Amino acid sequence: MTYAITQTCCNDATCVAVCPVNCIHPTPEERAFGSTEMLHIDPRACIDCGACADACPVDAIFPVDSLTGGQREYAEINAAYYADAEPPAAEVPGPNFHVWGEPVFERSLPSDFGPLRVAVVGTGPAGMYAAQDLLLHTAAEVTLIDRLPVAGGLVRYGVAPDHPATKKVGDTFSRFHSHPRVRMHLGIEVGRDVTAEELSAHHDAVVYAVGASTDKRLGVPGEERPGCLSATAFVAWYNAHPEAVAQGLDLSAERVVVVGNGNVALDVARILVADPEALAATDIAAHALDALRASRVREVVVLGRRGPEDAAYTRSELLALKHLPGVDLVVDDHDPRTAAAIDAAGPGDRAGVLRGLARVRTDARPPVRGEGAAARRRIVLRFHSEAVEVLGGDGGGVDSVRVTDGGGTADLSAGLLLRAIGYRGLPVPGLPFDEAKGTVPHEGGRIAGMPGSYVVGWIKRGPSGGIGANRTCAAETVGTLLADAVAGTLPAPAGDAKAFRRLVRQRNRRVVDARGLAAIERAERERGRATGRPRVKLATVEELVAAARSRRLLRSAG
Protein backbone atom coordinates (compact mmCIF):
# COMPACT_ATOMS: atom_id res chain seq x y z
CA MET A 1 0.00 0.00 0.00
CA THR A 2 1.16 3.55 -0.75
CA TYR A 3 0.05 7.02 0.30
CA ALA A 4 -1.32 9.80 -1.92
CA ILE A 5 -1.47 13.56 -1.55
CA THR A 6 -4.93 15.01 -2.17
CA GLN A 7 -6.70 18.27 -2.89
CA THR A 8 -5.85 20.26 0.22
CA CYS A 9 -2.06 20.09 -0.31
CA CYS A 10 -0.58 23.43 0.74
CA ASN A 11 3.02 22.92 -0.48
CA ASP A 12 4.28 23.44 3.05
CA ALA A 13 6.83 20.63 2.40
CA THR A 14 6.85 19.38 5.99
CA CYS A 15 6.12 15.97 4.51
CA VAL A 16 9.30 16.17 2.41
CA ALA A 17 11.39 16.74 5.52
CA VAL A 18 10.08 13.65 7.34
CA CYS A 19 9.97 11.18 4.45
CA PRO A 20 12.70 8.56 5.12
CA VAL A 21 13.01 7.46 1.48
CA ASN A 22 12.82 10.78 -0.38
CA CYS A 23 9.71 9.79 -2.34
CA ILE A 24 7.87 13.15 -2.22
CA HIS A 25 8.60 15.67 -4.96
CA PRO A 26 9.23 18.35 -5.96
CA THR A 27 11.29 19.27 -2.90
CA PRO A 28 12.09 22.88 -1.99
CA GLU A 29 15.55 22.34 -3.52
CA GLU A 30 14.12 21.40 -6.93
CA ARG A 31 13.33 23.95 -9.63
CA ALA A 32 9.70 22.83 -10.03
CA PHE A 33 8.86 23.50 -6.38
CA GLY A 34 8.05 27.17 -6.90
CA SER A 35 5.53 26.52 -9.66
CA THR A 36 3.99 23.16 -8.78
CA GLU A 37 0.30 22.99 -7.90
CA MET A 38 0.85 20.30 -5.28
CA LEU A 39 3.39 17.78 -4.08
CA HIS A 40 3.27 14.13 -5.15
CA ILE A 41 4.21 10.79 -3.60
CA ASP A 42 5.99 8.27 -5.83
CA PRO A 43 4.06 4.99 -5.38
CA ARG A 44 7.11 3.01 -6.53
CA ALA A 45 9.26 4.28 -3.67
CA CYS A 46 6.75 4.80 -0.84
CA ILE A 47 7.35 2.33 2.02
CA ASP A 48 4.00 2.91 3.74
CA CYS A 49 5.48 4.35 6.94
CA GLY A 50 2.86 7.09 7.32
CA ALA A 51 5.37 9.72 8.47
CA CYS A 52 4.15 12.18 5.83
CA ALA A 53 0.50 11.81 6.87
CA ASP A 54 1.41 12.40 10.51
CA ALA A 55 3.38 15.55 9.65
CA CYS A 56 0.97 17.08 7.12
CA PRO A 57 -0.46 20.30 8.65
CA VAL A 58 -3.61 20.23 6.50
CA ASP A 59 -4.54 16.51 6.55
CA ALA A 60 -4.00 16.11 2.81
CA ILE A 61 -2.23 12.71 2.83
CA PHE A 62 -4.06 9.37 3.03
CA PRO A 63 -3.43 5.68 2.29
CA VAL A 64 -4.51 4.96 -1.27
CA ASP A 65 -6.81 2.11 -0.23
CA SER A 66 -8.73 4.47 2.08
CA LEU A 67 -9.62 6.95 -0.68
CA THR A 68 -13.27 7.00 -1.67
CA GLY A 69 -15.37 8.72 -4.33
CA GLY A 70 -13.63 11.55 -6.14
CA GLN A 71 -10.62 11.24 -3.83
CA ARG A 72 -9.59 8.05 -5.65
CA GLU A 73 -8.47 10.17 -8.60
CA TYR A 74 -5.58 11.47 -6.53
CA ALA A 75 -3.94 8.04 -6.51
CA GLU A 76 -3.75 8.30 -10.30
CA ILE A 77 -2.55 11.91 -10.15
CA ASN A 78 0.33 11.01 -7.85
CA ALA A 79 1.32 8.04 -10.01
CA ALA A 80 1.02 10.00 -13.27
CA TYR A 81 3.47 12.63 -11.98
CA TYR A 82 6.19 9.96 -12.00
CA ALA A 83 5.08 8.11 -15.14
CA ASP A 84 7.99 9.29 -17.29
CA ALA A 85 10.53 9.71 -14.49
CA GLU A 86 13.60 7.57 -13.96
CA PRO A 87 13.04 4.66 -11.55
CA PRO A 88 13.75 5.83 -7.98
CA ALA A 89 16.90 4.82 -6.24
CA ALA A 90 14.73 3.02 -3.71
CA GLU A 91 14.24 0.23 -6.27
CA VAL A 92 17.84 -0.75 -5.68
CA PRO A 93 18.02 -3.36 -2.84
CA GLY A 94 17.63 -1.48 0.44
CA PRO A 95 15.72 1.78 0.89
CA ASN A 96 17.26 5.10 -0.09
CA PHE A 97 17.25 6.54 3.41
CA HIS A 98 18.35 10.07 4.17
CA VAL A 99 21.75 10.41 5.77
CA TRP A 100 20.98 11.70 9.25
CA GLY A 101 23.51 13.66 11.25
CA GLU A 102 23.71 16.56 13.62
CA PRO A 103 20.99 19.07 12.73
CA VAL A 104 22.30 22.17 10.99
CA PHE A 105 20.08 25.23 10.75
CA GLU A 106 21.43 27.53 8.07
CA ARG A 107 19.35 30.40 9.46
CA SER A 108 20.66 30.14 13.04
CA LEU A 109 22.73 32.72 14.88
CA PRO A 110 26.06 31.92 16.57
CA SER A 111 25.62 30.51 20.06
CA ASP A 112 27.23 33.57 21.68
CA PHE A 113 24.91 35.99 19.86
CA GLY A 114 22.41 37.78 22.10
CA PRO A 115 18.64 37.50 21.47
CA LEU A 116 17.14 39.78 18.87
CA ARG A 117 13.84 41.62 19.31
CA VAL A 118 11.90 41.22 16.07
CA ALA A 119 8.46 42.65 15.29
CA VAL A 120 6.35 40.72 12.77
CA VAL A 121 3.52 42.79 11.31
CA GLY A 122 0.78 40.41 10.14
CA THR A 123 -0.31 37.09 11.63
CA GLY A 124 -1.23 35.24 8.45
CA PRO A 125 0.84 32.35 7.03
CA ALA A 126 3.72 34.53 5.82
CA GLY A 127 4.17 36.29 9.13
CA MET A 128 3.75 33.13 11.19
CA TYR A 129 6.24 31.13 9.09
CA ALA A 130 8.76 33.93 9.71
CA ALA A 131 7.97 33.94 13.44
CA GLN A 132 8.19 30.15 13.59
CA ASP A 133 11.59 30.21 11.88
CA LEU A 134 12.91 32.77 14.36
CA LEU A 135 11.51 31.01 17.43
CA LEU A 136 12.71 27.54 16.47
CA HIS A 137 16.16 28.44 15.18
CA THR A 138 17.18 31.39 17.31
CA ALA A 139 16.63 32.89 20.75
CA ALA A 140 14.76 35.83 19.24
CA GLU A 141 11.95 37.58 21.09
CA VAL A 142 9.05 38.13 18.68
CA THR A 143 6.37 40.81 18.81
CA LEU A 144 3.30 39.80 16.78
CA ILE A 145 1.26 42.74 15.47
CA ASP A 146 -1.96 42.73 13.44
CA ARG A 147 -4.35 45.50 12.52
CA LEU A 148 -7.32 43.25 13.32
CA PRO A 149 -8.11 42.27 16.93
CA VAL A 150 -7.77 38.58 16.06
CA ALA A 151 -4.94 36.55 14.54
CA GLY A 152 -5.01 34.32 11.47
CA GLY A 153 -4.95 36.53 8.40
CA LEU A 154 -5.44 34.51 5.21
CA VAL A 155 -6.09 31.26 7.09
CA ARG A 156 -9.01 32.76 9.02
CA TYR A 157 -10.39 35.10 6.38
CA GLY A 158 -9.21 33.77 3.01
CA VAL A 159 -9.66 29.99 3.09
CA ALA A 160 -13.14 28.83 2.05
CA PRO A 161 -15.20 27.49 4.98
CA ASP A 162 -15.81 24.16 3.22
CA HIS A 163 -12.02 23.53 3.25
CA PRO A 164 -11.62 22.87 6.99
CA ALA A 165 -8.55 20.69 6.47
CA THR A 166 -6.69 23.64 4.92
CA LYS A 167 -7.57 25.75 7.94
CA LYS A 168 -5.81 23.22 10.19
CA VAL A 169 -2.49 24.83 9.31
CA GLY A 170 -3.70 27.54 11.67
CA ASP A 171 -3.36 25.07 14.54
CA THR A 172 0.34 24.80 13.73
CA PHE A 173 0.70 28.58 13.91
CA SER A 174 -1.48 29.07 16.99
CA ARG A 175 0.91 27.10 19.21
CA PHE A 176 3.34 30.00 18.83
CA HIS A 177 0.80 32.61 19.99
CA SER A 178 1.45 31.72 23.62
CA HIS A 179 5.17 31.01 23.21
CA PRO A 180 7.18 32.41 26.15
CA ARG A 181 9.25 34.56 23.78
CA VAL A 182 6.21 36.02 21.99
CA ARG A 183 4.33 39.20 22.81
CA MET A 184 1.10 39.83 20.94
CA HIS A 185 -0.51 43.19 20.13
CA LEU A 186 -3.65 42.70 18.01
CA GLY A 187 -5.77 45.58 16.77
CA ILE A 188 -2.71 47.76 16.13
CA GLU A 189 -2.33 49.30 12.68
CA VAL A 190 0.92 50.69 11.32
CA GLY A 191 0.27 54.25 10.23
CA ARG A 192 -2.75 54.67 12.50
CA ASP A 193 -1.59 53.61 15.96
CA VAL A 194 2.17 53.41 15.53
CA THR A 195 4.56 54.46 12.80
CA ALA A 196 7.12 52.36 10.99
CA GLU A 197 9.79 54.52 12.60
CA GLU A 198 8.44 53.79 16.09
CA LEU A 199 8.39 50.05 15.38
CA SER A 200 12.02 50.17 14.31
CA ALA A 201 12.95 52.31 17.32
CA HIS A 202 11.78 49.53 19.68
CA HIS A 203 13.03 46.43 17.80
CA ASP A 204 16.24 45.18 16.25
CA ALA A 205 14.31 44.28 13.10
CA VAL A 206 10.77 44.54 11.72
CA VAL A 207 9.25 42.03 9.26
CA TYR A 208 6.19 43.23 7.34
CA ALA A 209 3.80 40.45 6.30
CA VAL A 210 0.78 42.56 5.43
CA GLY A 211 -0.33 40.63 2.34
CA ALA A 212 -2.28 41.95 -0.65
CA SER A 213 -5.60 43.13 0.71
CA THR A 214 -7.26 44.76 -2.28
CA ASP A 215 -8.27 43.51 -5.73
CA LYS A 216 -7.65 44.37 -9.35
CA ARG A 217 -10.33 46.15 -11.36
CA LEU A 218 -11.92 45.11 -14.66
CA GLY A 219 -11.89 48.65 -16.05
CA VAL A 220 -15.21 48.26 -17.90
CA PRO A 221 -18.31 50.47 -18.01
CA GLY A 222 -20.82 49.74 -15.25
CA GLU A 223 -18.26 48.26 -12.86
CA GLU A 224 -19.33 50.67 -10.13
CA ARG A 225 -22.87 49.33 -9.99
CA PRO A 226 -23.98 47.99 -6.57
CA GLY A 227 -24.29 44.42 -7.85
CA CYS A 228 -20.71 44.32 -9.11
CA LEU A 229 -18.12 43.59 -6.43
CA SER A 230 -14.80 41.90 -5.90
CA ALA A 231 -14.35 38.28 -4.96
CA THR A 232 -12.17 39.70 -2.16
CA ALA A 233 -15.23 41.37 -0.65
CA PHE A 234 -17.38 38.26 -1.18
CA VAL A 235 -14.81 35.99 0.50
CA ALA A 236 -14.57 38.46 3.38
CA TRP A 237 -18.38 38.42 3.64
CA TYR A 238 -18.75 34.66 3.94
CA ASN A 239 -15.71 34.41 6.27
CA ALA A 240 -17.03 37.02 8.75
CA HIS A 241 -14.25 39.53 8.21
CA PRO A 242 -14.86 42.51 10.54
CA GLU A 243 -14.50 44.96 7.65
CA ALA A 244 -17.01 43.15 5.41
CA VAL A 245 -20.60 44.27 5.04
CA ALA A 246 -22.61 41.66 6.94
CA GLN A 247 -25.92 42.37 5.20
CA GLY A 248 -27.12 43.71 1.89
CA LEU A 249 -25.75 41.13 -0.58
CA ASP A 250 -28.50 40.44 -3.11
CA LEU A 251 -28.77 36.75 -4.06
CA SER A 252 -32.27 36.99 -5.51
CA ALA A 253 -31.27 36.43 -9.15
CA GLU A 254 -30.91 32.93 -10.57
CA ARG A 255 -27.54 33.57 -12.23
CA VAL A 256 -24.24 35.01 -11.01
CA VAL A 257 -21.29 35.75 -13.30
CA VAL A 258 -17.77 35.29 -11.91
CA VAL A 259 -14.92 36.85 -13.90
CA GLY A 260 -11.64 35.00 -13.46
CA ASN A 261 -10.19 31.53 -13.82
CA GLY A 262 -8.19 31.01 -10.62
CA ASN A 263 -8.87 29.09 -7.43
CA VAL A 264 -10.64 32.07 -5.86
CA ALA A 265 -13.10 32.12 -8.77
CA LEU A 266 -13.82 28.44 -8.19
CA ASP A 267 -14.16 29.03 -4.44
CA VAL A 268 -16.84 31.70 -4.78
CA ALA A 269 -18.67 29.73 -7.47
CA ARG A 270 -18.70 26.64 -5.26
CA ILE A 271 -19.96 28.50 -2.19
CA LEU A 272 -22.78 30.10 -4.20
CA VAL A 273 -24.23 26.75 -5.32
CA ALA A 274 -23.23 24.47 -2.43
CA ASP A 275 -25.89 22.95 -0.18
CA PRO A 276 -26.38 25.47 2.68
CA GLU A 277 -26.98 22.64 5.12
CA ALA A 278 -23.57 21.21 4.28
CA LEU A 279 -22.08 24.68 4.85
CA ALA A 280 -23.83 24.78 8.23
CA ALA A 281 -21.28 22.22 9.42
CA THR A 282 -18.46 24.73 8.78
CA ASP A 283 -17.41 28.04 10.31
CA ILE A 284 -19.06 30.11 7.56
CA ALA A 285 -20.35 33.47 8.80
CA ALA A 286 -23.81 33.25 10.31
CA HIS A 287 -25.12 36.11 8.15
CA ALA A 288 -23.75 34.41 5.02
CA LEU A 289 -25.37 31.10 5.93
CA ASP A 290 -28.74 32.82 6.37
CA ALA A 291 -28.39 34.57 3.01
CA LEU A 292 -27.37 31.38 1.18
CA ARG A 293 -30.31 29.50 2.67
CA ALA A 294 -32.62 32.13 1.15
CA SER A 295 -30.61 32.40 -2.11
CA ARG A 296 -32.31 31.90 -5.50
CA VAL A 297 -28.99 31.41 -7.33
CA ARG A 298 -29.12 28.29 -9.49
CA GLU A 299 -26.32 28.91 -11.98
CA VAL A 300 -22.85 30.44 -11.81
CA VAL A 301 -21.06 31.25 -15.06
CA VAL A 302 -17.27 31.43 -14.67
CA LEU A 303 -15.65 33.54 -17.40
CA GLY A 304 -12.10 33.00 -18.62
CA ARG A 305 -10.46 35.23 -21.23
CA ARG A 306 -8.29 32.42 -22.51
CA GLY A 307 -8.83 28.75 -23.16
CA PRO A 308 -9.02 25.82 -20.70
CA GLU A 309 -5.37 24.99 -21.31
CA ASP A 310 -4.38 28.37 -19.80
CA ALA A 311 -6.70 28.42 -16.78
CA ALA A 312 -5.04 29.53 -13.53
CA TYR A 313 -6.92 27.23 -11.16
CA THR A 314 -5.31 24.01 -9.98
CA ARG A 315 -6.36 20.58 -11.14
CA SER A 316 -7.18 19.57 -7.58
CA GLU A 317 -9.68 22.41 -7.09
CA LEU A 318 -11.28 21.68 -10.47
CA LEU A 319 -11.57 17.99 -9.61
CA ALA A 320 -13.41 18.89 -6.43
CA LEU A 321 -16.09 20.71 -8.45
CA LYS A 322 -16.77 17.54 -10.44
CA HIS A 323 -17.88 15.81 -7.26
CA LEU A 324 -19.89 18.57 -5.60
CA PRO A 325 -23.21 17.03 -4.45
CA GLY A 326 -26.27 18.37 -6.24
CA VAL A 327 -24.22 20.49 -8.65
CA ASP A 328 -23.50 19.91 -12.34
CA LEU A 329 -20.20 21.13 -13.75
CA VAL A 330 -20.52 21.86 -17.49
CA VAL A 331 -18.47 23.53 -20.22
CA ASP A 332 -19.82 26.20 -22.55
CA ASP A 333 -18.74 25.30 -26.09
CA HIS A 334 -19.70 28.54 -27.88
CA ASP A 335 -16.12 28.74 -29.18
CA PRO A 336 -14.73 25.69 -31.07
CA ARG A 337 -11.28 26.32 -29.57
CA THR A 338 -12.60 25.17 -26.20
CA ALA A 339 -13.61 21.70 -27.37
CA ALA A 340 -10.39 21.36 -29.40
CA ALA A 341 -8.22 22.15 -26.37
CA ILE A 342 -10.09 19.69 -24.14
CA ASP A 343 -9.96 16.88 -26.71
CA ALA A 344 -6.22 17.41 -27.31
CA ALA A 345 -5.24 17.65 -23.65
CA GLY A 346 -3.06 15.04 -22.02
CA PRO A 347 -4.03 13.20 -18.82
CA GLY A 348 -1.86 15.49 -16.69
CA ASP A 349 -3.19 18.74 -18.16
CA ARG A 350 -5.82 20.91 -16.50
CA ALA A 351 -7.89 20.90 -19.67
CA GLY A 352 -7.91 17.10 -19.59
CA VAL A 353 -9.93 17.18 -16.34
CA LEU A 354 -12.81 18.65 -18.37
CA ARG A 355 -12.98 15.69 -20.71
CA GLY A 356 -16.30 13.90 -20.28
CA LEU A 357 -18.18 16.92 -18.93
CA ALA A 358 -21.41 17.96 -20.63
CA ARG A 359 -21.00 20.72 -23.21
CA VAL A 360 -23.70 23.36 -23.42
CA ARG A 361 -24.44 26.79 -24.82
CA THR A 362 -25.04 29.48 -22.22
CA ASP A 363 -28.38 31.08 -23.02
CA ALA A 364 -29.10 34.74 -22.41
CA ARG A 365 -31.14 33.62 -19.41
CA PRO A 366 -30.47 30.63 -17.13
CA PRO A 367 -32.57 27.54 -17.86
CA VAL A 368 -35.78 27.13 -15.92
CA ARG A 369 -35.29 24.68 -13.07
CA GLY A 370 -38.06 22.48 -11.72
CA GLU A 371 -38.44 19.97 -8.93
CA GLY A 372 -36.33 16.89 -8.19
CA ALA A 373 -33.34 16.23 -10.45
CA ALA A 374 -34.19 19.28 -12.56
CA ALA A 375 -33.67 21.49 -9.50
CA ARG A 376 -29.94 20.79 -9.48
CA ARG A 377 -27.65 23.79 -9.56
CA ARG A 378 -24.79 24.15 -11.99
CA ILE A 379 -21.46 25.83 -12.64
CA VAL A 380 -20.72 26.75 -16.26
CA LEU A 381 -17.09 27.20 -17.34
CA ARG A 382 -17.13 29.64 -20.25
CA PHE A 383 -13.72 30.11 -21.87
CA HIS A 384 -12.59 32.60 -24.52
CA SER A 385 -14.96 35.14 -22.99
CA GLU A 386 -14.32 38.58 -21.57
CA ALA A 387 -16.68 40.84 -19.69
CA VAL A 388 -16.78 44.17 -21.54
CA GLU A 389 -19.69 45.94 -19.82
CA VAL A 390 -21.97 45.60 -16.81
CA LEU A 391 -25.54 46.52 -17.67
CA GLY A 392 -28.38 47.49 -15.36
CA GLY A 393 -31.71 49.22 -15.08
CA ASP A 394 -32.80 52.43 -13.44
CA GLY A 395 -32.48 50.84 -9.99
CA GLY A 396 -28.70 50.92 -10.28
CA GLY A 397 -28.10 47.19 -9.84
CA VAL A 398 -26.89 44.56 -12.29
CA ASP A 399 -29.28 43.11 -14.87
CA SER A 400 -26.81 41.51 -17.28
CA VAL A 401 -23.18 41.24 -18.26
CA ARG A 402 -22.03 41.84 -21.82
CA VAL A 403 -19.31 39.39 -22.85
CA THR A 404 -17.33 38.72 -25.99
CA ASP A 405 -18.62 35.78 -27.97
CA GLY A 406 -16.31 34.50 -30.71
CA GLY A 407 -15.87 37.87 -32.34
CA GLY A 408 -19.30 39.17 -31.37
CA THR A 409 -20.96 39.87 -28.04
CA ALA A 410 -23.65 38.29 -25.89
CA ASP A 411 -25.61 39.64 -22.94
CA LEU A 412 -25.94 37.17 -20.07
CA SER A 413 -28.65 37.97 -17.55
CA ALA A 414 -27.23 38.11 -14.03
CA GLY A 415 -28.04 39.79 -10.75
CA LEU A 416 -24.48 39.78 -9.44
CA LEU A 417 -20.99 40.00 -10.93
CA LEU A 418 -17.92 38.99 -8.94
CA ARG A 419 -14.49 39.89 -10.25
CA ALA A 420 -11.78 37.40 -9.26
CA ILE A 421 -8.89 38.56 -11.39
CA GLY A 422 -6.19 38.89 -8.76
CA TYR A 423 -5.14 40.63 -5.58
CA ARG A 424 -2.99 43.70 -5.11
CA GLY A 425 -0.93 45.00 -2.20
CA LEU A 426 -1.50 48.42 -0.63
CA PRO A 427 1.16 50.91 0.50
CA VAL A 428 2.27 50.77 4.13
CA PRO A 429 2.83 54.25 5.59
CA GLY A 430 6.54 54.82 6.00
CA LEU A 431 7.66 52.12 3.54
CA PRO A 432 8.64 52.48 -0.13
CA PHE A 433 6.08 51.09 -2.58
CA ASP A 434 6.16 49.94 -6.19
CA GLU A 435 2.84 51.13 -7.65
CA ALA A 436 3.22 49.06 -10.81
CA LYS A 437 3.74 45.76 -8.97
CA GLY A 438 1.79 46.49 -5.79
CA THR A 439 4.77 45.37 -3.68
CA VAL A 440 7.48 46.81 -1.44
CA PRO A 441 10.89 46.97 -3.21
CA HIS A 442 13.35 44.60 -1.59
CA GLU A 443 16.48 42.51 -2.02
CA GLY A 444 16.13 39.02 -0.60
CA GLY A 445 13.39 40.37 1.69
CA ARG A 446 15.43 43.41 2.87
CA ILE A 447 13.47 46.62 2.21
CA ALA A 448 15.37 48.96 -0.05
CA GLY A 449 16.87 51.90 1.85
CA MET A 450 15.56 50.77 5.26
CA PRO A 451 18.16 48.81 7.26
CA GLY A 452 16.49 46.50 9.77
CA SER A 453 13.18 46.36 7.89
CA TYR A 454 12.05 43.35 5.84
CA VAL A 455 9.08 41.98 3.90
CA VAL A 456 7.64 38.50 3.45
CA GLY A 457 4.66 37.01 1.63
CA TRP A 458 2.51 38.68 -1.01
CA ILE A 459 3.64 42.22 -0.17
CA LYS A 460 7.14 40.94 -0.99
CA ARG A 461 6.64 38.78 -4.08
CA GLY A 462 3.14 39.70 -5.30
CA PRO A 463 -0.07 37.65 -4.97
CA SER A 464 1.26 34.29 -6.09
CA GLY A 465 1.53 30.92 -4.40
CA GLY A 466 -0.60 29.31 -1.72
CA ILE A 467 -0.09 28.93 2.01
CA GLY A 468 2.95 26.67 1.82
CA ALA A 469 4.80 28.96 -0.60
CA ASN A 470 5.21 31.37 2.28
CA ARG A 471 7.45 28.92 4.10
CA THR A 472 10.30 29.17 1.59
CA CYS A 473 9.59 32.88 1.17
CA ALA A 474 9.95 33.36 4.94
CA ALA A 475 13.11 31.25 5.00
CA GLU A 476 14.75 33.64 2.54
CA THR A 477 13.70 36.74 4.46
CA VAL A 478 14.73 35.36 7.85
CA GLY A 479 18.03 34.25 6.35
CA THR A 480 18.68 37.78 5.11
CA LEU A 481 17.72 39.24 8.50
CA LEU A 482 20.07 36.94 10.40
CA ALA A 483 22.90 37.57 7.96
CA ASP A 484 22.47 41.29 8.60
CA ALA A 485 22.50 40.64 12.36
CA VAL A 486 25.78 38.72 12.13
CA ALA A 487 27.25 41.41 9.89
CA GLY A 488 26.32 44.05 12.47
CA THR A 489 24.19 46.14 10.08
CA LEU A 490 20.99 46.14 12.15
CA PRO A 491 20.31 49.54 13.76
CA ALA A 492 20.30 49.44 17.57
CA PRO A 493 16.80 50.05 19.02
CA ALA A 494 16.38 52.98 21.39
CA GLY A 495 13.44 51.54 23.32
CA ASP A 496 12.82 48.14 24.90
CA ALA A 497 9.84 45.76 24.90
CA LYS A 498 8.32 47.35 28.00
CA ALA A 499 8.48 50.81 26.47
CA PHE A 500 6.82 49.55 23.31
CA ARG A 501 4.04 47.92 25.31
CA ARG A 502 3.39 51.24 27.09
CA LEU A 503 3.36 53.06 23.75
CA VAL A 504 0.85 50.65 22.26
CA ARG A 505 -1.49 50.90 25.27
CA GLN A 506 -1.35 54.69 25.13
CA ARG A 507 -2.30 54.74 21.45
CA ASN A 508 -5.00 52.06 21.54
CA ARG A 509 -6.86 51.01 24.69
CA ARG A 510 -8.54 48.09 22.87
CA VAL A 511 -5.40 46.13 22.05
CA VAL A 512 -5.80 42.33 22.31
CA ASP A 513 -3.04 40.10 23.70
CA ALA A 514 -2.57 36.30 23.68
CA ARG A 515 -4.97 35.78 26.57
CA GLY A 516 -7.57 37.91 24.86
CA LEU A 517 -7.12 35.88 21.68
CA ALA A 518 -7.68 32.68 23.66
CA ALA A 519 -10.88 34.20 25.07
CA ILE A 520 -12.10 34.95 21.53
CA GLU A 521 -11.39 31.36 20.55
CA ARG A 522 -13.41 30.06 23.51
CA ALA A 523 -16.30 32.41 22.83
CA GLU A 524 -16.58 31.38 19.19
CA ARG A 525 -16.47 27.68 20.00
CA GLU A 526 -19.09 28.10 22.71
CA ARG A 527 -21.36 29.89 20.23
CA GLY A 528 -20.79 27.02 17.81
CA ARG A 529 -21.70 24.37 20.38
CA ALA A 530 -24.96 26.17 21.06
CA THR A 531 -25.94 25.85 17.39
CA GLY A 532 -24.35 22.50 16.56
CA ARG A 533 -21.51 24.07 14.55
CA PRO A 534 -17.70 23.89 15.02
CA ARG A 535 -17.64 27.63 15.75
CA VAL A 536 -19.61 30.78 15.05
CA LYS A 537 -17.24 33.62 14.25
CA LEU A 538 -17.55 36.99 15.88
CA ALA A 539 -18.09 39.28 12.90
CA THR A 540 -17.32 42.79 14.17
CA VAL A 541 -14.41 44.52 15.87
CA GLU A 542 -16.69 45.39 18.79
CA GLU A 543 -17.67 41.75 19.32
CA LEU A 544 -14.07 40.55 19.10
CA VAL A 545 -12.78 43.15 21.55
CA ALA A 546 -15.65 42.47 23.97
CA ALA A 547 -14.89 38.72 23.90
CA ALA A 548 -11.19 39.41 24.48
CA ARG A 549 -12.02 41.61 27.47
CA SER A 550 -14.39 39.06 28.95
CA ARG A 551 -11.48 37.10 30.46
CA ARG A 552 -10.37 40.28 32.28
CA LEU A 553 -13.86 40.78 33.67
CA LEU A 554 -13.96 37.17 34.86
CA ARG A 555 -10.58 37.54 36.57
CA SER A 556 -11.58 40.78 38.29
CA ALA A 557 -14.91 39.28 39.39
CA GLY A 558 -13.07 36.31 40.87
Buried (B, 14 or more C-beta within 10 A) or exposed (E): EBBBBBBBBBBBBBBBBBBBBBBBBBBBEEEEBBEBBBBBBBBBBBBEBBBBBEBBBBBBBBBBEEBEEBBBBBBBBBBEBBEEEEEBEBEEEEBBEEEEEEEEEEBBBEEEEEEBBBBBBBBBBBBBBBBBBBBEBBBBBBBBBBBBBBBBBBBBBBBBBBBBBBBBBBEBBBEBBEBEBBBBBBBBBBEEBBEBEBBBBBBBBBBBBBBBBBBBEBEBEBBEBBBBBBBBBBBBBBBBBBEBEBEEBBBEBBBBBBBBBBBBBBBBBBBBBBBBEEBBEBBBBBBBBEBBEEBEBBBBBBBBBBBBBEBBBBBBBBBBBBEBEEBBBBBBBBBEBBBBBBEEBEEBBBBBBBEEBEEBEBEEBBBEBEEEEEEEBBBBBBBBBBBBBBBBEEEEBBBBBBBBBEEEEBBBBBBBBBBBBBBBBEBBEBBBBBEEEBBBBBEEBBBEEBEBBBBBBBBBBBBEBBBBBBBBBBBBBBBBBBBBBEEEEBBEBEBEBEEBBEBBEEBBEBBBBBBBBBBBBEBBBEBBEEEEBBBBBBBBBEBBBBBBBBBEEEEEEE
